[in-house]
Amino acid sequence: MSVDINELALPDGQIVSDPEEISKLSSDKFTEAIEETSQPLAVIQAKSVEDVQAAVKFANQNQIPVTARGAGTSIVNGSAAEKGGFVIDLTQLNKILEINIPNQYAVVQAGVLNSDLDDEVRKQGYFFSPDPGSKRISSVGGNIATNAGG
């Protein structure tokens, strides 16, 4: 089935369809080189939750596989995309929405870096305990997706 990527309307984000850029954004630091035959259809650079919703809805309607991508620091090949699929780049969803010290939780977007969250809670006398070696460059969403914590 042929899909016209131009039919996907994103409220805030952008669609990357340049093969060279797709190669950069559809792998992580430990992914072997992506061959042209296994390259995804596009990378969705989401800037809002609504972008993610629109992309996933479009992908579902068109039976397109979806791979979420964060900071790309994975050692489990988590950013490797499927041929003909979408990669949804979540790095721009990087806001800390709430820190609730009394109830010991934080609400953050997937692209928040571990160190940024840790820095914020330290201002209140606490720390964010996951401590991967990649803390300064890895995201909370990636920790959750790969069950990483250092």
Buried (B, 14 or more C-beta within 10 A) or exposed (E): EEBEBEEBEBEEBBBBEEEEEBBEBBBBEBBEEBEEEBBBBBBBBBBBEEBBEBBBEBBEEBEBBBBBBBBBBBEBEBBBBBEBBBBBBBBBBBEBEEBEEEEEEBEBBBBBBBBBBBEBBEEEEEEBEBEBEBBEBBBBBBBEBBEBEE
